[in-house]
Amino acid sequence: MRALAGFELIRPKTLVGALEALDTLELAQPLAGGTDLIPTYRDLGCRSKYLVDLGLVKELNGIFEADGFIQIGPMTTHSQVINSSLIKKKARALHEATCLIGSAQIRNRGTIGGNLCNASPAADTATPLLVHDAEANITSLDDTRWIPLQDLFSGPKMTILEPDELLTGIRLPVVSGGSSFMRIGRRKGFTLSIVNAAAYLEREDDRVGEISIALGSVAPTPLCIQGLDELQSGDMNDGFIDVVNDICLDQIKPIDDVRGTAEYRRDMTSVLVRRAIRDAWTSCGGVLE
Amino acid sequence: VIFELNGRSVEVDVPSTMTLLDMLRTELGVTSVKKGCEQGECGACTVLIDGAPMTSCIILAQQVEGCRVCTIEDFVDNPLMKELREAFLENGAVQCGFCTPGMLLSAYVLLRDNRHPTEEQVKVAIEGNICRCTGYVAIIEAIMDASQRIATD
């Protein structure tokens, strides 16, 4: 049938080896789990002459806690994220989102870094990480730096990564609040999000200490909602949720596509924002009337 | 590439662009691994790599260097797989049979890790295995049945 063609596979064992390959080889591209890249190449042909497989680079894999951060290697598979008790306990939204990605076969192969660098506006790992204030570590042979995760995305399926740069780490601060992930797709499982929403809340008795919301598949990139800081110390009630919802609707720019219309996405944004806020609130011990 | 296939060490000379699926079928003659969508969606090409189910159509052959790859043939004498096979037959969970090797491998991993799954857990485990014949009901019943059988053993 449709055979793959046109590339040579390189399998460096170290991060330096991978960075050198990307730096020196013409038209080289990193390969993470391949669950998006290989099917795309089969359909559209290969634009790269070299695929640099990061699967053997041990320092890019794993989850650990250090210096007040949860650090996640970009080559950590979705299954590893799901099985991490640290993520389940301290970044619930990411755990729940990851459980909904692909199928068991895809979760065993696909990676969190691949999901982010593929830069789909619908990426299910992006919104939970955004509400958890995640940062991305970008590394080339000359330089390494941390940037807010939001800045990694420059458009649909586009990142700010230069050809010689790699996403080499993801970190999120260890926090005290609760988070939630909600999505709507055509089916319950193994499907792309038509809209997804993540919420993070800190509770001070019946008041909201801090709140952040991120939305997927309603803008050219996963979207972290701005301007929620001013709402801090509001009472948690329907009126508060309405205000947050209005702020979200002001900032999304949904489009019509094969999976849904812009109008449907606007309506579902409201549904999911409400569900996610309520669920995050309950998850940190809050009560709703 | 040198790897372990169903407990035997094998060495095959393959180009960068060959998938694990094509290597298994054309270079090694393992035709129980089916070629369906070639997109990682249908699960007919499911194999176990180091014990975890993955779709071999979107994995490059050279990437299994040093890995343990298992296909349905590795489980001929496996007691859990024997229960699953019998439950599939008795519950009418096999019609054309194209999805069956992949379906059995996904079901095997589920019951290996969780002997008493709920129906919901069964559905999640076989989400990545498409069947165009049965409508899934018989397959889900067969897996639940096999789970009962191993409980009473």
Chai-1 contact restraints between the chains, C-beta under 6 A:
chainA,res_idxA,chainB,res_idxB,connection_type,confidence,min_distance_angstrom,max_distance_angstrom,comment,restraint_id
A,L4,B,T17,contact,1.0,0.0,6.0,A-B,restraint_1
A,A5,B,T17,contact,1.0,0.0,6.0,A-B,restraint_2
A,E8,B,S16,contact,1.0,0.0,6.0,A-B,restraint_3
A,L9,B,S16,contact,1.0,0.0,6.0,A-B,restraint_4
A,L9,B,L60,contact,1.0,0.0,6.0,A-B,restraint_5
A,L9,B,Q62,contact,1.0,0.0,6.0,A-B,restraint_6
A,G34,B,I58,contact,1.0,0.0,6.0,A-B,restraint_7
A,T35,B,G40,contact,1.0,0.0,6.0,A-B,restraint_8
A,I38,B,I58,contact,1.0,0.0,6.0,A-B,restraint_9
A,P39,B,Q39,contact,1.0,0.0,6.0,A-B,restraint_10
A,P39,B,G40,contact,1.0,0.0,6.0,A-B,restraint_11
A,P39,B,I58,contact,1.0,0.0,6.0,A-B,restraint_12
A,S103,B,E127,contact,1.0,0.0,6.0,A-B,restraint_13
A,S103,B,G128,contact,1.0,0.0,6.0,A-B,restraint_14
A,A104,B,P53,contact,1.0,0.0,6.0,A-B,restraint_15
A,A104,B,G128,contact,1.0,0.0,6.0,A-B,restraint_16
A,Q105,B,T46,contact,1.0,0.0,6.0,A-B,restraint_17
A,Q105,B,P53,contact,1.0,0.0,6.0,A-B,restraint_18
A,Q105,B,M54,contact,1.0,0.0,6.0,A-B,restraint_19
A,Q105,B,T55,contact,1.0,0.0,6.0,A-B,restraint_20
A,Q105,B,G128,contact,1.0,0.0,6.0,A-B,restraint_21
A,N108,B,A52,contact,1.0,0.0,6.0,A-B,restraint_22
A,N108,B,M54,contact,1.0,0.0,6.0,A-B,restraint_23
A,R109,B,M54,contact,1.0,0.0,6.0,A-B,restraint_24
A,G189,B,E127,contact,1.0,0.0,6.0,A-B,restraint_25
A,F190,B,E127,contact,1.0,0.0,6.0,A-B,restraint_26
